[in-house]
Amino acid sequence: MNPLLETLQAYPFERLRTLLAGVTPADKELIDFSIGEPRHPAPAIVSEAIIEHLHGLAEYPKVLGDLRLRQAIADWASRRFALPAGFLDPERHVIPANGSREALFSVAQVALPPCQTSKPLVLLPNPFYQIYEGAALLAGAEPYYLNCDASGQPDFLAVEESVWARCALLYINSPHNPTGATLPLEMLGWLIRKARQHGFVLAADECYSELYPEGGAPAGILEA
């Protein structure tokens, strides 16, 4: 077994289950906020599209995904983030994943350097999606927690240059879970310049990018 498995923390839902063991709510209906499963039926347009193409399930999917899917993703991202024509190449810049967790974990295994005498740092907002920390630990890196302030995001300008110099990977989350706070375009640009200055990988987790008040779409890393 990989000895680094011993460094992982208990998953929050496991800890919550332990805390709530034996607790029964009094005369109140239980509202389950645990794993985040959908509580509403899938939109009809989605269900009908799946049914219409069930015959395709007889084939193994390509690792890269179907080119039509990658093209659709590139087209959508280009519209959403106002990108120049041809900025995203579906053959080079897009790969589907089985949910954000797979991609967020894999990027650490690819981006982090092999074991060294000094562990590289993986910077992550705190509170955080636990896969950031787990990916860092299993890649042999050291998590470095950037506490969110009253804005709901970390104060990146307050991070010391010595920390940036050791950083190999930075996770950002905008809109942030659980605060909902977003990073403005100017800060995203500042982080891109900082990544280029110190040579670290900037992993932008924007899985909540389409949850926003009407007319208030948040900026994204591609736009920056």
N, C-alpha and C positions, 0 to 999 in steps of 0.2 A: 504494500500500500504506500501511496505517496505520503511521506511524513508531514508534508505541508498541510495535509487535511486537518492535523491537530491544531493548526492556528486559526481555523475558521470559528466564527462566533455562532451561537445558536440563532436560528432564524427568528425574526420578531414574532411570527405567528405561533411558533412553538413556545416561545417565552410567554406570550399572551395566554396560550392554552393552559400553561402551568399556573399562571396567576389566577385564572378564572376557574380552575378545577374545583368542583364542589359548590360553586356559586350559582344560585338559582334566582333569577329576577322575580321580585314579588309583584304579582298581579299586573305585569307589564308584558306586552308582546316583545319577543326577542328580535332585535334588528342585528343581523349578522354583518359586521364590517371586517371580517377576517381576510379572506383570500382575494377579494375584489372581483368575484365572478359577476358576469352580467345579470341584471335583474329584470331585463326587458327582452321581448322577443327580437330576433334579428330582423332588420328591415326586409320587406318582401322582395325588393329588387335584388338583394343579396341571395336570399334563399332560392329565388327563381333562377338566378344565373348559375348557382351551384347545381341545381337539378338539371338544368338544360345541358350542362357539360359533364354529367356524371360518367359518360362513356370514356372520358379522358383519364379516369382513375385506373384504367387497365395498364397504364404505362408508368414506369419510374420517372419521377421528376428530375430534371437536370439540376446539378448543383448550382449552376449559375442562374437557374430559373429560365422560363420561356422569354425569348427576346421581345415578344409582344408585351409581356408584363414589364420588363425593364424599360422598354420604350415609353410605356404609359406612365411609369414612375418618373422618368426623366422629364416627360412633357408636363406632368402635374407640378413637379418641383420647380420647373422653369417658370410656369405661370404663377405659382404661389409666391416665389421669392424674386420675381421680376429679373430673371437671369438673361444674359445675352443669348442670342440664338447660337446653338452649338456648344454652349458652355459645359453642359453635361453630355457625355457620351455614354449611352446605355451599355456599350461593349466594354467600357473601361471603368466607369464610375458608379455603377449600380449593381448591387447583389442583394437579392431577397434573403430574409432570415426568418426563422420560426419564432417570431416575437423579438422584442428589443433586448431581452435578457441574453439570448444567444449572441447577438452582435456585440453587446457591451462587454460580455465576458471574453469573447474571442479577440477583440481588439487589444486587450492587455497581453494575451499570450503571443500575439504577433509583434506588438510594438515595443515591448520591454526587452532590454538587452539581457544576454545570458548572465548567469550568476557572476558577481564580481565581489571584491573584498568589501566594497561599500555598496549597500543596497540602494537602488534607485528609489526615488519617491514617486508615489502616485497621489496627486492632490485630488481631494473630493469634497464636495459641500457636506456640511453636517447640520441637520439630519440628512440622510442619504438613502438611496436605493441600495440595499445590502449587496447586490451583485458587484458594485464598484469595489467594495472592500474585499469581497471574496476573490474577485479576479486579480486584484493586486497581490493578495497573500499567496494564491496558488501560482502566481508567476514569480514568486520569490522577491517581491518588492515590499517596500514599507509604506503603508497608508499614512497620509498626512491630512488631518482633518481641518477644513476651513469652516469655522463656525459661522452660521448665518447670523446676521445682525438684525436690527429692527426692520430693515428693508425686506427681509425674507431671502436675501442672497448673501454670500460671503462678501467681505470687503477685500476685493482682489488687490486694490492699490496699497493695502497695508501689508501684504506679504513681502517678506524680506528677500532681497536679491539672492542671498545665499540659498534660500529655499528654491527659488526659481532655477538656480544653477544646478541643483540636484534633481530637479523634476524631470521625469521621463514621460509621464502621462498625466494629463489633467482632464478630469471629468467635469463637465458643467451640465446643469439641468435647468432648462428654461422652456416653458413654465416649470417652476420647481415643485416637486412633491415632497412635503405636504404643504408648503407655504403658498404656492400658486404664483409667487413672484417671478417676473420675467427679467431678462437682461436686455438693456437698451442696445440699439445698434452701435452706439459709440463704444460701449464696454466690450461688445463682441469684437469690434475692430481692434481695440487695445489688446485683448487676449490673443488675437491672431498675431499681432506684431510681437508680443511677448513670446509666443511659441516659436516664431521664426528666429527671434533673437537668441533663444537658449536651445533650440533644436528639439523640443519635446513635442509629443503628439497631443493634439487637442481633440477630445472626443465629446461631441455635443449631443447630449440626450435630449431630443425634442419630441418625445413620444406624445406629449400633450399639446403640441403646437396648434391643433385645431379646436381646442377648448378655450374660447374667449368670448367676451361680450360682443354683441353685434357692432361691427365697424371698428373693432380694436385688435386686429390680428397682430400677434407679437412678431418682432423681428427674428430672423433665423441666421445661423452661421453661414449658410450659402449666400444670403443677401449681403452679409457683411464682407 
